[in-house]
Amino acid sequence: MQNKIIIPEEVISDKIYVIRDQKVMLDKDLAELFQVKARRLREQVKRNIDKFPPRFMFQLNKSETDNMVSHFATPSKQQLGGSLPYVFTEHGILQLSNVIKSKRATEMSIKIIDVFVRMRELILTNKDLLLELEEIKKKMISQDEKIEVVFDYLTKFVTKEQVPREQIGFKPKRE
């Protein structure tokens, strides 16, 4: 029987950050999920650095690290896995499973990729909904303008002074 990893998707999605306009995961979080030491993960990456172009992985600079420490109420940089942690994009995570070479890393990277895909689908779905709402809003504004014109005409008819009209037809003589 196949060994399935039982980790809620929320646990994984909580470890995904947006840095430099990319969704990434910290090396220490990936090491934890892959059940390897963060030091071993970094060693494997350094040994296979040619497999990790900048679009797959990059190292945080000091200001980004300080920002993460302050923004996420992390007590220290040690909580981030060292002085300047590495972060991995979706493609970098997939590549990590190739260099870590454990069954757990492979299964976990597949699960993580599934979470990335679901997040992307959710964003696209919400984007479509927002576009539809914007279209409805434009139509409503257009309809409001048309309704306003109709009410203006009705108001003109109602507010005109009613001048008594001359009677048509037989007019009896008044004495």
N, C-alpha and C positions, 0 to 999 in steps of 0.2 A: 504494500500500500504506500502511495506517495505521501511524503511528509509535507503538509501544507503549513505555511507560516500564517499564524493567526495574530495579526497586528491590525488594529482599527485604522482605517484610512485617515482619520482625524489626527492620529499620532504622527503620521508621516506628513500630512499637510501642515501641521503646526511647525514642522522643522524646515519648511520651504520659505525662503526669504526672497525679496526682490532687491537686488543690489546691481547697480549699473544697468538698470532697466532689463535685467534678466532674472528669471526665477532660478534660484540656486539653493544648494544644501551645503552646510558646513562639513568639513572633513571629519570632525569629531562625532557629529550626528550620524554620518554614514558609517563610520567605524563601529559605532554602537549598534546600529541596525544590522550591519554585516557580521557582528560579533567577532571583531578583530580589534587589536589595539590601534589607536590612532597613529602611533609611531610606526607600526608596521604598514598601515595604509599609505602614509606619506613616503615611506621607504620605497614601496612598490611603484608609487607614482614617479618618484625621482629616478628610479631605475628604468622606467618606461616613459620618460618625459616626452619623447617624440610622438607618443600616442595621445598626448593631451595638448592640442593647440589652444590658444587663448579663448576660443569660443567654447571649449569644453571645460576649461578650468582656469582659474586665476587666483592670485594671492591677494588678500585684502591689504590695503595700505593702512597706515596708522590711524588716520582720521575715520576711515570706515570701521575699523575695529573699535575705536573709542565710541563711535556712534552706536554700534551694536551693544556695547557694554552699557551705555547710558539709556538707550531706547528700550532695551528689553530687561532692564533692571538686573543685569547679570552682575554678580558681586565682583568679578575680576576677569581679566583676560584669560586666566587659566581655565575658566569655565568654557571658553571658546576653543580650547584645545591648544593653546600656546600663544606666543606673542603675535604673530600675524598668520591667522588660519587660511587654509585654502578653501575655496568654494567650487562646487561642481555644478555645471548645468545638466539638463536632462541627458544630453549626449555624453557628457563626461561621466555621469553615473553609470550609463550603459558600458562605457569603456572600462570603468573601474572593475566591473564584474569580470572582465577579460583578464585583468592583471592580478586581481586577488585570487582568482581560480579556486573558489570554494563553492560548494553546492548552495550554501546559505547566501553567499554574495550574489550568485546568479538568480536565485529565487527572489531575494529581496530587491534586486535591481529591477526585475520584472514588475514586482508589486509597486515600486516607486514610480516607474514609467507609467503604469496604469493610473496612478494618482495624478501625475502631470497631465495625462491625456484627458482625464475627467475634468480637471481644472480648466483646461483649454476649451473643452466642450461647454462647460458652464459659462465661461466668459463669452463665447460666441452666442450661446442661447440668450444670455442677458443683453448682448449687443443687439441682436435681432429684435428683442422685445422693446428696447429703448428706441430703435428706429421706427417701429410700428407706432409706439406712443407719440413720437414726434410727428409722424404723419397724421395721426388722429388729431393732435393738437392744432396742426396747421389747418385741417379741415374745419375744426370747430371755430377757429378764429375767422375763417372765411364765412362760415355760416352765421356767426355772430354779426359780422358786418352787414350781411344781407338782411338779417332779421331787424337790425337797427334801421336800415333804409325803409323797410316796410312800416315799422312803427312811426318813423318820421312822417311818412305820407298819411298814415291814419290819424296822427296827432293834428296835422294840418286840416284834415276834413272835419275833425271833431271840434277844433278850436275856432273855426271860421264863425264869424258872427252870423247868426241866422236872421236874415232879412225876411220879413213877411212877404210871401209870394202873392202875386196878384192872382185872384181866383179865375179859373178858366171855366168857360161854359156860361150857362144862363145866370144872369145877375139880376136879382129882383131890385126894383126901385125902392129906394128908402124914402120914407116920408119925412 
